[in-house]
Amino acid sequence: MSYLITAILLWQINLNIQFYFLLGMFACLYFFNPQETKQLWITLCIFCGLFIYFQNQFVFSIETEDWPLGIMNVNTWTLSISCFLIATWIRRQINRSWQQMQMTEQKTRQLLQKVIPINIARHLMSAEPLSLENCITEHPFASIIFIDFTQFTPYSRQTSDKNLVTFLHRIYCVFDTIAEQHQLTKIKTNGDQYIAGVGLDNRSLSSYETSQKCCQFALAISREFEIQAGVNIGIKMGIASGNAISGIIGQSRPAFDVWGNTMNLASRLESTAANREIQVCQQTMLYSMQNYQFCSGLAQPLKGLGQVTVYKLLGAK
């Protein structure tokens, strides 16, 4: 641009440099973000004004008669106004596309945060390559709860598949709401089994708080299920506390999950519990006995774990 301006002034010839300002009007549309609207309009006006000025003042290759100058002035204003209006329309289309992209990104982020923990969701949304170290987290102490329905198989035979799924959806929505209220992380659902945990996110909770929140959640679920069920189905639960590891593994359809002995113990405690019982491990009982009541421990053989002392959660003190 500097070379062309110097050539016009020195050589007194028309190199049509003014048309580069029209090109600049369209190029600058992509150099300003949606928040820089004021700067964009100022730049557009400057380019438009420069085009009109150079077109009228630095013309050396045409006749100096009035009628060619008149036609040139009309064409100059028509072209400049047309380019300005077209640039304005393009900018609106760009802003609309930006808004759609932002809405899509926000929906994607919200969906990921509902499916997996926030820290892993942020990593997946970033430009960093997917690695096992960033998707796996070790937890020194976590409380895992397994919830299962009793008499579910007879009920599933008596109702349609659609009614069965509708019932599970309604109940799981209630469980999700209670889990959010008590700061639990939903791990997954497996048929008529609901699995959640405390201490799997970035919240800094003590071992006492972790265990007691899980017990509080179990009692709230037990109360609410009696109100919301509406069918002849019972509920049983198992709670275990200890170290665990969580994250997502694999490449295709990644899903959040938790692994470790604590997960296995909670599953065994739930499977051996009777209807309306909440069985907990010894570690959960020790960290929660200050605020919750438990029955005397009973040694039970659990598959793959041997003899384990099991306690039943009775309620809050």
PyMOL commands that set and color helices and strands:
alter all, ss='L'
color gray80, all
select helices_A, chain A and resi 2-11+18-30+37-57+66-115+118-125+132-135+152-158+161-181+207-228+261-272+282-288
alter helices_A, ss='H'
color red, helices_A
select strands_A, chain A and resi 136-150+185-190+193-198+234-248+256-259+278-280+292-294+298-302+306-316
alter strands_A, ss='S'
color yellow, strands_A
deselect
rebuild
show_as cartoon
